[in-house]
Amino acid sequence: MANLQVNIGALSLKNPVMTASGTFGYGLEFADFIDLNRLGGFVVKGTTFVPREGNDYPRMAETASGMLNCVGLQNKGVEYFAEHIYPKLTSVDSNVIVNVSGSSPENYAACAARINELEHIPAIELNISCPNVKDGGMAFGTSCEGAVSVVKAVRAAYDKTLIVKLSPNVTDITSIAKAVEAEGADAVSLINTLMGMSVNIERRCSNLSIGTGGLSGPCVKPVALRMVSQVAKAVTIPVVGLGGICNATDAIEFLMVGATAIEIGTANFLDPTVTIKVIDGINEWMDKHGVKDIHEIIGCI
């Protein structure tokens, strides 16, 4: 059996396959379909310091080879997660990672500090790039100064593995990646969704309640591959690649351009067993090509 083990900072993953926040609930919702223990890790839905209602409906729209969403980080807050969800996750033999968002550096830090107290949560993914929140997210993720302000505040409050999720809606993603690396990020993940829009010509309005939303799915994969390749060459910390991954071939492409691990997002909606199929597919490809260790192909392009 080939070695699929990889490291993200101090985080040890049994294989490079994880899930993307917002597409996997709290993981528990998928336990009837897959063995969560087989995953390298999974990122639970976006969590904020205080509860959020999210955006009004409609907030999802189908597109060619993808989907748009403007859910807006609906969640019951970090205290609810700590008291009601976390106890159900402590027995899972995988890395449970919490996606953290907020409306100010101090707000992010307060949420991260609470999660820091939870023994069985070894990492957070800092969402500075969500395009669906009017009072934060996008503004922080689209400039070096904004990104640094959040990472600096969170790093002071959080001492476990810190992954920073980057926005693709920028001119130069490498400069932001290097800026968060300098402030203590242990890894970066990319890409988050691309800003998009869908129009209803009968009603003469957007198909989304706030006009625009985040585009995900197979259609974003070429952009994601390009950005992951660029960032992997620009930083020394691990890169987690995501964006349109639907099968093992997609995952291997991301690994080859420099991703240490990958996240599967929208494909979970189409096939709740896709993560396991990707793990098995990577194993099969490695056996077929005589690759004994996953590191032989990471960054080979």
Buried (B, 14 or more C-beta within 10 A) or exposed (E): EBBBBBBBBEBEBBBBBBBBBBBBBBBBEBEEBBEBEBBBBBBBBBBBBBEBEBBEEBBBBEBEEBBBBBBBBBBBBBBBBBEEBBEEBEEBEBBBBBBBBBBBBBBBBBBBBBBBEBEEBBBBBBBBBBBBBEEBBBEBBBBBEBBBBBBBBBBBBBEBBBBBBBBBBBEEBBEBBBBBBEBBBBBBBBBBBBBBBBEEEEEEEBBBBBEBBBBBBBBBBEBBBBBBBBBBEBBEBBBBBBBBBBBBEBBBBBBBBBBBBBBBBBBBBEBBEBBBBBBEBBBEBBEEEEBEEBBBBBBEE
